[in-house]
Amino acid sequence: QVQVVESGGGLVQAGGSLRLSCITSGLPSDAYDMGWFRQAPGKEREGVSCISVSSSRTYLADSVKGRFTISRGSAKNTLYLQMNSLEPEDTAMYYCAAASWNRRYVAWRTCRATDFDLWGQGTQVTVSS
């Protein structure tokens, strides 16, 4: 059974940092484009950062450039999102996802939720002002 599990969320003050982790089971995540998405109450799910199969290319949303970094772990089934200089506007549920097999190599470019079909349950990030 394929599973995607996120962890690392929490409550942090503005300016602080968090590192989100994503572990997949039953799925070699290094064979898929992977991504981090977030959804705040009343808003659509948005792509925060995505990474290509080879890990050589990444996408970052304009709102997080210079603050967030996506990376894969040395293990084939891990993904991270390092979040620095957090702002109250970053408050949301954060999701890890694997792209559809037929969207490999391209999904990372636009980081759209519709290109990803394997999702975790999410981890809450709350940034206080």
DRENPA-3360 file (N, C-alpha, C; in nm, 2 decimals, always signed):
BEGIN
1 = QVQVVESG = +0.08/-0.12/+0.00/+0.00/+0.00/+0.00/+0.09/+0.12/+0.00 ~ +0.06/+0.22/-0.09/+0.13/+0.34/-0.10/+0.09/+0.44/+0.01 ~ +0.18/+0.49/+0.08/+0.15/+0.60/+0.18/+0.24/+0.71/+0.17 ~ +0.19/+0.83/+0.19/+0.27/+0.95/+0.20/+0.24/+1.02/+0.34 ~ +0.34/+1.04/+0.42/+0.32/+1.09/+0.55/+0.41/+1.21/+0.57 ~ +0.35/+1.32/+0.61/+0.42/+1.44/+0.64/+0.44/+1.46/+0.79 ~ +0.54/+1.53/+0.83/+0.56/+1.57/+0.97/+0.65/+1.69/+0.98 ~ +0.65/+1.75/+1.10/+0.74/+1.86/+1.12/+0.67/+2.00/+1.14;
9 = GGLVQAGG = +0.53/+2.00/+1.12/+0.46/+2.12/+1.14/+0.45/+2.16/+1.28 ~ +0.40/+2.28/+1.31/+0.39/+2.33/+1.44/+0.36/+2.47/+1.45 ~ +0.37/+2.53/+1.57/+0.34/+2.67/+1.59/+0.48/+2.74/+1.61 ~ +0.50/+2.85/+1.54/+0.63/+2.92/+1.54/+0.60/+3.07/+1.53 ~ +0.69/+3.15/+1.59/+0.67/+3.29/+1.58/+0.73/+3.34/+1.44 ~ +0.67/+3.45/+1.40/+0.72/+3.51/+1.28/+0.87/+3.53/+1.28 ~ +0.94/+3.50/+1.17/+1.08/+3.50/+1.17/+1.15/+3.37/+1.20 ~ +1.07/+3.28/+1.25/+1.13/+3.15/+1.29/+1.14/+3.05/+1.17;
17 = SLRLSCIT = +1.18/+2.93/+1.20/+1.20/+2.83/+1.10/+1.14/+2.70/+1.14 ~ +1.10/+2.62/+1.04/+1.05/+2.48/+1.05/+1.11/+2.40/+0.94 ~ +1.12/+2.27/+0.96/+1.16/+2.18/+0.86/+1.06/+2.07/+0.85 ~ +0.99/+2.06/+0.73/+0.89/+1.96/+0.71/+0.96/+1.84/+0.65 ~ +0.91/+1.72/+0.68/+0.96/+1.60/+0.63/+0.85/+1.52/+0.57 ~ +0.88/+1.45/+0.47/+0.78/+1.36/+0.40/+0.85/+1.23/+0.37 ~ +0.78/+1.12/+0.41/+0.83/+0.99/+0.39/+0.72/+0.91/+0.31 ~ +0.77/+0.84/+0.21/+0.67/+0.76/+0.13/+0.71/+0.62/+0.15;
25 = SGLPSDAY = +0.60/+0.53/+0.15/+0.62/+0.39/+0.16/+0.55/+0.33/+0.05 ~ +0.60/+0.22/-0.01/+0.54/+0.16/-0.12/+0.56/+0.24/-0.25 ~ +0.65/+0.34/-0.24/+0.67/+0.43/-0.36/+0.81/+0.48/-0.35 ~ +0.89/+0.46/-0.45/+1.02/+0.51/-0.46/+1.01/+0.66/-0.50 ~ +1.00/+0.75/-0.40/+0.98/+0.89/-0.44/+1.08/+0.95/-0.53 ~ +1.20/+0.89/-0.53/+1.30/+0.95/-0.61/+1.28/+0.92/-0.76 ~ +1.18/+0.84/-0.79/+1.14/+0.81/-0.93/+1.03/+0.90/-0.98 ~ +0.98/+0.99/-0.89/+0.87/+1.08/-0.92/+0.91/+1.22/-0.90;
33 = DMGWFRQA = +0.85/+1.31/-0.98/+0.85/+1.45/-0.94/+0.77/+1.46/-0.81 ~ +0.82/+1.54/-0.71/+0.76/+1.55/-0.58/+0.73/+1.70/-0.55 ~ +0.64/+1.72/-0.46/+0.61/+1.86/-0.43/+0.55/+1.88/-0.30 ~ +0.56/+2.01/-0.25/+0.50/+2.06/-0.13/+0.39/+2.16/-0.17 ~ +0.27/+2.14/-0.11/+0.16/+2.23/-0.14/+0.11/+2.28/+0.00 ~ +0.03/+2.38/-0.01/-0.03/+2.43/+0.11/-0.17/+2.48/+0.08 ~ -0.26/+2.48/+0.19/-0.39/+2.53/+0.17/-0.43/+2.59/+0.30 ~ -0.47/+2.72/+0.29/-0.52/+2.80/+0.41/-0.67/+2.79/+0.40;
41 = PGKEREGV = -0.73/+2.81/+0.52/-0.88/+2.81/+0.52/-0.94/+2.91/+0.42 ~ -1.03/+2.86/+0.34/-1.10/+2.95/+0.24/-1.02/+2.98/+0.12 ~ -0.91/+2.92/+0.10/-0.82/+2.94/-0.01/-0.80/+2.81/-0.09 ~ -0.76/+2.82/-0.21/-0.73/+2.70/-0.29/-0.59/+2.65/-0.26 ~ -0.57/+2.52/-0.28/-0.44/+2.46/-0.26/-0.34/+2.52/-0.36 ~ -0.23/+2.56/-0.31/-0.13/+2.61/-0.40/+0.01/+2.54/-0.39 ~ +0.08/+2.54/-0.50/+0.21/+2.48/-0.51/+0.31/+2.57/-0.44 ~ +0.38/+2.52/-0.34/+0.48/+2.59/-0.27/+0.62/+2.57/-0.34;
49 = SCISVSSS = +0.65/+2.44/-0.35/+0.78/+2.40/-0.41/+0.77/+2.26/-0.47 ~ +0.84/+2.24/-0.58/+0.84/+2.11/-0.64/+0.98/+2.08/-0.69 ~ +1.01/+1.95/-0.70/+1.14/+1.90/-0.74/+1.13/+1.80/-0.84 ~ +1.23/+1.80/-0.94/+1.23/+1.70/-1.05/+1.28/+1.57/-1.00 ~ +1.25/+1.47/-1.09/+1.30/+1.33/-1.06/+1.45/+1.33/-1.03 ~ +1.52/+1.40/-1.11/+1.67/+1.40/-1.09/+1.72/+1.48/-0.97 ~ +1.63/+1.56/-0.92/+1.66/+1.66/-0.81/+1.74/+1.77/-0.86 ~ +1.76/+1.78/-0.99/+1.85/+1.89/-1.04/+1.77/+2.02/-1.07;
57 = RTYLADSV = +1.64/+2.01/-1.07/+1.56/+2.12/-1.10/+1.45/+2.14/-0.99 ~ +1.42/+2.26/-0.95/+1.32/+2.29/-0.85/+1.24/+2.41/-0.90 ~ +1.12/+2.41/-0.84/+1.02/+2.52/-0.86/+1.00/+2.58/-0.72 ~ +0.99/+2.71/-0.71/+0.96/+2.78/-0.59/+0.85/+2.88/-0.62 ~ +0.75/+2.89/-0.55/+0.65/+2.99/-0.56/+0.71/+3.13/-0.53 ~ +0.67/+3.23/-0.60/+0.73/+3.37/-0.57/+0.72/+3.41/-0.43 ~ +0.62/+3.37/-0.36/+0.59/+3.41/-0.22/+0.69/+3.35/-0.13 ~ +0.76/+3.24/-0.17/+0.86/+3.18/-0.07/+1.00/+3.18/-0.12;
65 = KGRFTISR = +1.03/+3.24/-0.24/+1.16/+3.24/-0.29/+1.25/+3.31/-0.19 ~ +1.37/+3.26/-0.17/+1.47/+3.31/-0.08/+1.44/+3.27/+0.07 ~ +1.33/+3.20/+0.09/+1.30/+3.16/+0.23/+1.29/+3.01/+0.25 ~ +1.23/+2.94/+0.14/+1.21/+2.80/+0.15/+1.30/+2.73/+0.06 ~ +1.34/+2.60/+0.10/+1.42/+2.52/+0.02/+1.37/+2.38/+0.02 ~ +1.35/+2.32/-0.10/+1.31/+2.18/-0.11/+1.43/+2.09/-0.14 ~ +1.43/+1.97/-0.08/+1.54/+1.88/-0.11/+1.49/+1.74/-0.08 ~ +1.57/+1.65/-0.14/+1.54/+1.50/-0.12/+1.65/+1.46/-0.02;
73 = GSAKNTLY = +1.61/+1.36/+0.06/+1.70/+1.30/+0.16/+1.79/+1.19/+0.09 ~ +1.89/+1.15/+0.16/+1.98/+1.04/+0.11/+1.90/+0.91/+0.09 ~ +1.80/+0.89/+0.17/+1.71/+0.77/+0.15/+1.62/+0.80/+0.03 ~ +1.58/+0.70/-0.05/+1.51/+0.72/-0.17/+1.36/+0.76/-0.15 ~ +1.32/+0.76/-0.02/+1.18/+0.78/+0.00/+1.15/+0.90/+0.09 ~ +1.25/+1.00/+0.09/+1.23/+1.11/+0.18/+1.24/+1.25/+0.10 ~ +1.16/+1.34/+0.15/+1.16/+1.48/+0.09/+1.15/+1.58/+0.21 ~ +1.21/+1.69/+0.19/+1.21/+1.79/+0.29/+1.17/+1.93/+0.24;
81 = LQMNSLEP = +1.12/+2.01/+0.33/+1.10/+2.15/+0.30/+1.15/+2.23/+0.42 ~ +1.26/+2.30/+0.39/+1.32/+2.39/+0.50/+1.25/+2.53/+0.48 ~ +1.19/+2.57/+0.59/+1.12/+2.70/+0.58/+1.18/+2.80/+0.68 ~ +1.24/+2.90/+0.63/+1.30/+3.01/+0.71/+1.23/+3.14/+0.70 ~ +1.25/+3.23/+0.79/+1.19/+3.36/+0.79/+1.04/+3.35/+0.77 ~ +0.98/+3.26/+0.85/+0.83/+3.24/+0.83/+0.75/+3.36/+0.86 ~ +0.64/+3.38/+0.79/+0.55/+3.49/+0.81/+0.41/+3.44/+0.84 ~ +0.33/+3.52/+0.90/+0.19/+3.48/+0.93/+0.12/+3.43/+0.81;
89 = EDTAMYYC = +0.15/+3.49/+0.69/+0.09/+3.45/+0.57/+0.12/+3.31/+0.53 ~ +0.22/+3.25/+0.59/+0.26/+3.11/+0.56/+0.17/+3.01/+0.63 ~ +0.09/+3.06/+0.72/+0.00/+2.97/+0.80/-0.09/+2.89/+0.71 ~ -0.09/+2.76/+0.72/-0.17/+2.67/+0.63/-0.14/+2.53/+0.67 ~ -0.22/+2.44/+0.61/-0.19/+2.30/+0.61/-0.10/+2.27/+0.49 ~ +0.01/+2.20/+0.52/+0.11/+2.17/+0.42/+0.10/+2.02/+0.38 ~ +0.10/+2.00/+0.25/+0.09/+1.86/+0.20/+0.21/+1.83/+0.11 ~ +0.25/+1.70/+0.12/+0.35/+1.64/+0.04/+0.27/+1.56/-0.07;
97 = AAASWNRR = +0.32/+1.56/-0.19/+0.26/+1.48/-0.29/+0.36/+1.43/-0.40 ~ +0.32/+1.32/-0.46/+0.40/+1.26/-0.57/+0.32/+1.29/-0.70 ~ +0.39/+1.32/-0.80/+0.32/+1.35/-0.93/+0.27/+1.22/-0.99 ~ +0.17/+1.24/-1.08/+0.12/+1.13/-1.16/+0.24/+1.07/-1.24 ~ +0.23/+0.94/-1.26/+0.34/+0.87/-1.34/+0.35/+0.93/-1.48 ~ +0.24/+0.97/-1.54/+0.25/+1.02/-1.68/+0.29/+1.17/-1.68 ~ +0.31/+1.23/-1.56/+0.35/+1.37/-1.55/+0.49/+1.38/-1.50 ~ +0.56/+1.27/-1.49/+0.70/+1.27/-1.45/+0.78/+1.36/-1.54;
105 = YVAWRTCR = +0.87/+1.42/-1.49/+0.97/+1.51/-1.56/+0.91/+1.65/-1.60 ~ +0.78/+1.66/-1.59/+0.72/+1.79/-1.63/+0.64/+1.85/-1.51 ~ +0.59/+1.77/-1.42/+0.50/+1.83/-1.32/+0.57/+1.93/-1.23 ~ +0.70/+1.91/-1.21/+0.78/+2.00/-1.12/+0.78/+2.15/-1.18 ~ +0.77/+2.16/-1.31/+0.79/+2.29/-1.38/+0.68/+2.39/-1.34 ~ +0.56/+2.35/-1.32/+0.45/+2.44/-1.29/+0.39/+2.42/-1.15 ~ +0.43/+2.30/-1.09/+0.39/+2.27/-0.96/+0.24/+2.29/-0.93 ~ +0.16/+2.23/-1.02/+0.01/+2.24/-1.00/-0.04/+2.12/-0.94;
113 = ATDFDLWG = -0.13/+2.14/-0.85/-0.19/+2.03/-0.77/-0.25/+1.92/-0.86 ~ -0.31/+1.96/-0.97/-0.38/+1.87/-1.06/-0.28/+1.77/-1.13 ~ -0.15/+1.80/-1.12/-0.06/+1.70/-1.18/-0.01/+1.60/-1.08 ~ -0.06/+1.61/-0.96/-0.01/+1.52/-0.85/-0.13/+1.44/-0.80 ~ -0.11/+1.31/-0.78/-0.22/+1.23/-0.74/-0.20/+1.14/-0.62 ~ -0.09/+1.15/-0.56/-0.06/+1.07/-0.43/-0.03/+1.17/-0.33 ~ -0.12/+1.18/-0.23/-0.12/+1.29/-0.13/-0.11/+1.24/+0.01 ~ -0.04/+1.31/+0.10/-0.04/+1.28/+0.24/-0.16/+1.35/+0.31;
121 = QGTQVTVS = -0.17/+1.33/+0.44/-0.28/+1.39/+0.51/-0.25/+1.54/+0.55 ~ -0.13/+1.58/+0.54/-0.10/+1.71/+0.57/-0.04/+1.73/+0.71 ~ +0.03/+1.84/+0.73/+0.08/+1.88/+0.86/+0.06/+2.03/+0.88 ~ +0.01/+2.07/+0.99/-0.03/+2.21/+1.01/+0.09/+2.30/+1.05 ~ +0.10/+2.41/+0.98/+0.20/+2.51/+1.01/+0.12/+2.64/+1.05 ~ +0.15/+2.69/+1.17/+0.09/+2.81/+1.22/+0.20/+2.91/+1.26 ~ +0.20/+3.03/+1.20/+0.30/+3.13/+1.23/+0.23/+3.25/+1.30 ~ +0.27/+3.27/+1.42/+0.21/+3.38/+1.50/+0.29/+3.51/+1.48;
129 = S = +0.22/+3.62/+1.48/+0.28/+3.76/+1.46/+0.34/+3.81/+1.59;
% end
